[in-house]
Amino acid sequence: MKVSFGGGVPDEALYPISLIKRCFNAAVKEEGKALFNYGPTAGFPPLRDFLAKKVKSMGIEAMPSDIVITSGSQQALEIASKILIDPGDYVMG
């Protein structure tokens, strides 16, 4: 199977719809209406806890407070650039 990413969108046939439905339903059951409110800026706390445990099992020490969940790569790059690049630094792309 050949998948073109030319338009920036993967083939819809690759989306695991039944898994997404099960996950969504479980999240609604557990979180209720609170799931649809704005959450903490750093991201969903249970996900940050899970990721901290996951990376610890890989030998990387990280606390949930060290982890930030972003909406996408552009937001992550913006945050990283604000942390790592100082005024007057040269950046090549």
N, C-alpha and C positions, 0 to 999 in steps of 0.2 A: 504494500500500500504506500502510495506517495502522498504526503501532506504538504501543501504549499503554505508557507507562512508569509507569503508576499503581501497579503492584506493585513497581516498582524493578528489574524484570528485563526485558531486551530479548527480542524474539522469537527463539526458538531457531533459526528458519530463517536468521537472519542470521549465525550462527556459521560461519566458514570451516573446517569440520572437517578437510578434506583438507590444508589449509595448516597447521593446528595439528599434525596427525599428522606431517607432513614436518619441521616445526621441532623437535618433540619428539624424533623419531628421530635427527635430526642432532645435537641436544644430547646425547643419551645416547651416541651413537657417539663424539662428541668428548670428553665429560667422564667417561663411564663412571659407576661407582657414586658417585663424588664429587659428581655432580649432585644427589644426594638427601640430602647432608649439609647441616647449617646452614652458611651462607656468612658472609662478612663482614657486619657490622652495616650498613654503608653501601650494601650491594648487590653484585650480581654484577660483578666487576671488568671483564670484557670488555664488558658493557653500559655501564658508566660510561665506559670508554674510547671506545666508539662514540658515545655521546651528547656527549662533550666535542668530538670531531671534527665531529659534526653541527652543533652550535651554533657552532663556530668557522667553518664554511663559511657561516654566516648572519651573521657579523660579531660574534659574542659570544665573548669570551675566557673560557674556563672550563677548568680542569684536572679530570681525573677525581676528584681529591680534593675538589673543590668540589661534586660531585654526590652526592646521596643518593637511593637507590631505596627507595620505600616500598611497603607492601602495599596501600595504598588512600588515598583522599582524607582520611579521618578521621585516619590516622596522620600524613600530611603536615601537616594543620592543627595537630595537637598539637605536632609538632616546630617548626613555624613560630611558633606562639604562645609556646612556651618560649623561643625566641630573641628574639622581637620585643616581648613584653609583659612589663613589669616589675611587681612587686608594687605595688598602689595605682593602676595605670593603669585607665582606664575603657574598657570594650569594649562596643560595641553590636552586636547581631546582627539 
